[in-house]
Amino acid sequence: MSYIDTGYGLQQTNELSAITQSTARNPTIKTTKTIILSTLLGLTLPVTQAAAEEVMLAVAANFTEVAREIAPLFEKVTGHRTKTSYGSTGKLYSQIKHGAPFEVYLAADTQRPILAEKEGLAIAGSRFVYAKGKLVLWSVKPDLFEDGMAFLRTGAIDRIAIANPKTAPYGLAAEQVLQKMGELKPLTPKLVKGESIAQTFQFVATGNTDVGFVALAQIKSWKGEKGTLWIIPNDYYAPIDQSAVLLKKGEPNPAATAYLEFLKSDEAREVIERHGYGLE
């Protein structure tokens, strides 16, 4: 089960299987039946099934598809369940500060998890980099350009999608690229800002902008036209080190600490790397 930020509160989306939903409605009956069946068959009941909990996750929008793929793997291994809210790193942090019930925070930067620790919202020592983001310039139109840098400098562009640099780390990285190229000022009137990297990607995918600065992971997950892509050199922007941290509200929940540990597992890291992220 996951939640998305609609701007009017958290809205539930159905991502759990019917079996998991049935368990969530009446875990006592399922556990009792499992114990009886295990006893009859001479089997030992796994501790994770007997003590299954649910963890509330706040996940940066760029990591949406990866988090959705990891969720059932985590549930299968641990028996714990997940509920997830996706949004820009800045907006999620604002919700955390205002009392949202999140227990684990997967940001698209390191600054806000550090800030969460300093402000007493997160557990010191629990923070780690779970992925290294990669920025690209993308257009849904095939063969639009051969050299991304040269294309941006031609000025033959009507609109460029970029995530809001104030709330989205990928937007800040895109701004740094334009600054390094010396094109930030001349191209600023053409910038169309998305509230998150997910909305920014939609601007490009629907053809509402000519090109856009998005995450490589989004292109990896995209099922439509591959379009034209420029993978931007790493030295054009500050490293996008995406950090996870255990929030105060998750400290007593074993499912929260289990999720963070699972993120470090080989199984989770394989998924993360396959989606185009770097690893430490």
ZAKE-366856 format. One record per residue (C-alpha): residue number from 1; residue in one letter; x, y, z. Coordinates in steps of 0.1 Angstrom, whole numbers. Layout:
REM residues N
{NUM, A, {X, Y, Z}}
...
REM end
This chain:
REM residues 280
{1, M, {0, 0, 0}}
{2, S, {13, 35, -8}}
{3, Y, {3, 71, -4}}
{4, I, {9, 99, -28}}
{5, D, {9, 136, -20}}
{6, T, {-20, 153, -39}}
{7, G, {-16, 186, -22}}
{8, Y, {-47, 179, -2}}
{9, G, {-33, 153, 22}}
{10, L, {-21, 118, 17}}
{11, Q, {-42, 97, -7}}
{12, Q, {-40, 59, -6}}
{13, T, {-31, 38, -36}}
{14, N, {-36, 1, -38}}
{15, E, {-3, -17, -43}}
{16, L, {-6, -46, -19}}
{17, S, {-18, -80, -30}}
{18, A, {-52, -93, -20}}
{19, I, {-34, -116, 4}}
{20, T, {-16, -88, 22}}
{21, Q, {-47, -67, 23}}
{22, S, {-66, -96, 39}}
{23, T, {-38, -100, 65}}
{24, A, {-39, -63, 72}}
{25, R, {-77, -65, 79}}
{26, N, {-74, -95, 103}}
{27, P, {-38, -104, 111}}
{28, T, {-49, -124, 142}}
{29, I, {-69, -149, 122}}
{30, K, {-41, -154, 96}}
{31, T, {-14, -157, 123}}
{32, T, {-36, -182, 142}}
{33, K, {-43, -203, 111}}
{34, T, {-6, -203, 102}}
{35, I, {4, -214, 137}}
{36, I, {-21, -243, 136}}
{37, L, {-10, -253, 101}}
{38, S, {27, -251, 111}}
{39, T, {20, -273, 142}}
{40, L, {2, -299, 122}}
{41, L, {30, -301, 96}}
{42, G, {57, -300, 121}}
{43, L, {71, -266, 108}}
{44, T, {86, -237, 127}}
{45, L, {68, -204, 123}}
{46, P, {92, -176, 111}}
{47, V, {96, -149, 137}}
{48, T, {91, -122, 111}}
{49, Q, {56, -135, 103}}
{50, A, {46, -137, 139}}
{51, A, {58, -101, 146}}
{52, A, {50, -84, 113}}
{53, E, {47, -46, 115}}
{54, E, {41, -18, 90}}
{55, V, {64, 10, 82}}
{56, M, {55, 45, 68}}
{57, L, {80, 57, 42}}
{58, A, {86, 92, 28}}
{59, V, {104, 87, -5}}
{60, A, {118, 112, -30}}
{61, A, {99, 113, -62}}
{62, N, {128, 102, -84}}
{63, F, {130, 69, -65}}
{64, T, {94, 60, -70}}
{65, E, {98, 30, -94}}
{66, V, {127, 16, -74}}
{67, A, {108, 18, -41}}
{68, R, {78, 1, -57}}
{69, E, {100, -27, -69}}
{70, I, {118, -31, -36}}
{71, A, {86, -31, -15}}
{72, P, {74, -67, -23}}
{73, L, {110, -80, -20}}
{74, F, {112, -64, 15}}
{75, E, {78, -78, 25}}
{76, K, {87, -113, 13}}
{77, V, {120, -114, 32}}
{78, T, {109, -98, 64}}
{79, G, {71, -102, 66}}
{80, H, {68, -65, 73}}
{81, R, {46, -42, 52}}
{82, T, {51, -7, 37}}
{83, K, {31, 24, 32}}
{84, T, {47, 50, 10}}
{85, S, {43, 87, 3}}
{86, Y, {62, 101, -28}}
{87, G, {71, 137, -33}}
{88, S, {98, 163, -36}}
{89, T, {125, 160, -9}}
{90, G, {117, 195, 3}}
{91, K, {80, 190, 5}}
{92, L, {84, 157, 23}}
{93, Y, {107, 173, 48}}
{94, S, {81, 201, 54}}
{95, Q, {55, 174, 61}}
{96, I, {79, 157, 86}}
{97, K, {84, 189, 104}}
{98, H, {47, 194, 107}}
{99, G, {40, 160, 122}}
{100, A, {34, 137, 93}}
{101, P, {35, 100, 105}}
{102, F, {66, 90, 85}}
{103, E, {91, 67, 101}}
{104, V, {118, 64, 74}}
{105, Y, {129, 93, 51}}
{106, L, {145, 85, 17}}
{107, A, {156, 120, 5}}
{108, A, {172, 129, -28}}
{109, D, {200, 147, -10}}
{110, T, {220, 145, 22}}
{111, Q, {214, 180, 35}}
{112, R, {178, 175, 47}}
{113, P, {185, 142, 65}}
{114, I, {214, 160, 82}}
{115, L, {190, 188, 91}}
{116, A, {165, 163, 104}}
{117, E, {191, 150, 128}}
{118, K, {200, 185, 139}}
{119, E, {164, 194, 146}}
{120, G, {157, 162, 165}}
{121, L, {135, 147, 139}}
{122, A, {158, 118, 131}}
{123, I, {180, 93, 149}}
{124, A, {217, 103, 148}}
{125, G, {239, 76, 133}}
{126, S, {212, 60, 112}}
{127, R, {219, 80, 81}}
{128, F, {236, 65, 50}}
{129, V, {238, 71, 12}}
{130, Y, {215, 46, -5}}
{131, A, {219, 58, -41}}
{132, K, {239, 83, -62}}
{133, G, {217, 101, -86}}
{134, K, {225, 109, -122}}
{135, L, {212, 139, -141}}
{136, V, {203, 138, -179}}
{137, L, {189, 162, -205}}
{138, W, {160, 144, -222}}
{139, S, {135, 149, -250}}
{140, V, {107, 125, -259}}
{141, K, {114, 134, -296}}
{142, P, {139, 111, -312}}
{143, D, {171, 125, -328}}
{144, L, {164, 161, -315}}
{145, F, {200, 167, -309}}
{146, E, {234, 151, -311}}
{147, D, {253, 173, -286}}
{148, G, {231, 183, -256}}
{149, M, {254, 212, -246}}
{150, A, {255, 226, -281}}
{151, F, {217, 223, -284}}
{152, L, {211, 243, -252}}
{153, R, {234, 270, -265}}
{154, T, {216, 274, -298}}
{155, G, {187, 291, -282}}
{156, A, {163, 272, -305}}
{157, I, {143, 260, -276}}
{158, D, {109, 272, -265}}
{159, R, {106, 255, -231}}
{160, I, {129, 235, -208}}
{161, A, {115, 215, -178}}
{162, I, {134, 217, -146}}
{163, A, {124, 207, -110}}
{164, N, {121, 235, -85}}
{165, P, {156, 240, -72}}
{166, K, {143, 251, -38}}
{167, T, {126, 218, -31}}
{168, A, {141, 192, -55}}
{169, P, {178, 183, -55}}
{170, Y, {177, 173, -92}}
{171, G, {164, 208, -99}}
{172, L, {193, 224, -80}}
{173, A, {217, 201, -100}}
{174, A, {201, 213, -133}}
{175, E, {206, 249, -123}}
{176, Q, {242, 242, -115}}
{177, V, {247, 227, -150}}
{178, L, {233, 258, -167}}
{179, Q, {254, 280, -144}}
{180, K, {285, 261, -153}}
{181, M, {277, 265, -190}}
{182, G, {271, 302, -186}}
{183, E, {235, 297, -199}}
{184, L, {214, 301, -167}}
{185, K, {206, 338, -172}}
{186, P, {197, 336, -210}}
{187, L, {177, 304, -205}}
{188, T, {158, 313, -173}}
{189, P, {128, 328, -192}}
{190, K, {124, 294, -209}}
{191, L, {124, 273, -177}}
{192, V, {92, 255, -167}}
{193, K, {95, 244, -131}}
{194, G, {79, 212, -118}}
{195, E, {71, 208, -81}}
{196, S, {90, 175, -81}}
{197, I, {112, 156, -105}}
{198, A, {82, 134, -112}}
{199, Q, {61, 163, -125}}
{200, T, {91, 176, -144}}
{201, F, {94, 142, -162}}
{202, Q, {57, 144, -171}}
{203, F, {62, 178, -187}}
{204, V, {88, 163, -210}}
{205, A, {71, 129, -216}}
{206, T, {38, 146, -227}}
{207, G, {56, 170, -250}}
{208, N, {47, 201, -230}}
{209, T, {83, 211, -231}}
{210, D, {110, 205, -257}}
{211, V, {135, 190, -233}}
{212, G, {139, 187, -196}}
{213, F, {165, 179, -169}}
{214, V, {154, 146, -153}}
{215, A, {169, 116, -135}}
{216, L, {185, 88, -155}}
{217, A, {165, 64, -134}}
{218, Q, {133, 78, -148}}
{219, I, {145, 71, -183}}
{220, K, {154, 35, -173}}
{221, S, {118, 30, -161}}
{222, W, {101, 48, -190}}
{223, K, {81, 24, -212}}
{224, G, {75, 49, -240}}
{225, E, {96, 64, -268}}
{226, K, {132, 66, -257}}
{227, G, {137, 99, -274}}
{228, T, {170, 118, -272}}
{229, L, {193, 117, -242}}
{230, W, {224, 135, -230}}
{231, I, {240, 120, -199}}
{232, I, {255, 151, -182}}
{233, P, {291, 148, -170}}
{234, N, {293, 144, -132}}
{235, D, {316, 174, -128}}
{236, Y, {289, 197, -141}}
{237, Y, {269, 195, -108}}
{238, A, {274, 187, -72}}
{239, P, {271, 149, -64}}
{240, I, {235, 139, -58}}
{241, D, {240, 117, -28}}
{242, Q, {206, 104, -18}}
{243, S, {205, 97, 19}}
{244, A, {181, 76, 40}}
{245, V, {175, 82, 77}}
{246, L, {155, 67, 106}}
{247, L, {130, 92, 119}}
{248, K, {121, 96, 155}}
{249, K, {87, 82, 150}}
{250, G, {102, 50, 135}}
{251, E, {126, 44, 164}}
{252, P, {104, 19, 182}}
{253, N, {92, 2, 151}}
{254, P, {112, -29, 141}}
{255, A, {98, -26, 105}}
{256, A, {115, 8, 101}}
{257, T, {150, -4, 111}}
{258, A, {144, -36, 90}}
{259, Y, {137, -15, 59}}
{260, L, {168, 6, 63}}
{261, E, {189, -26, 67}}
{262, F, {172, -42, 36}}
{263, L, {182, -11, 15}}
{264, K, {218, -21, 22}}
{265, S, {213, -57, 11}}
{266, D, {226, -71, -22}}
{267, E, {191, -78, -34}}
{268, A, {180, -41, -29}}
{269, R, {213, -27, -43}}
{270, E, {209, -48, -75}}
{271, V, {175, -32, -81}}
{272, I, {189, 3, -73}}
{273, E, {219, -1, -97}}
{274, R, {197, -16, -124}}
{275, H, {176, 16, -124}}
{276, G, {206, 37, -132}}
{277, Y, {218, 49, -98}}
{278, G, {254, 48, -86}}
{279, L, {263, 31, -53}}
{280, E, {288, 38, -26}}
REM end
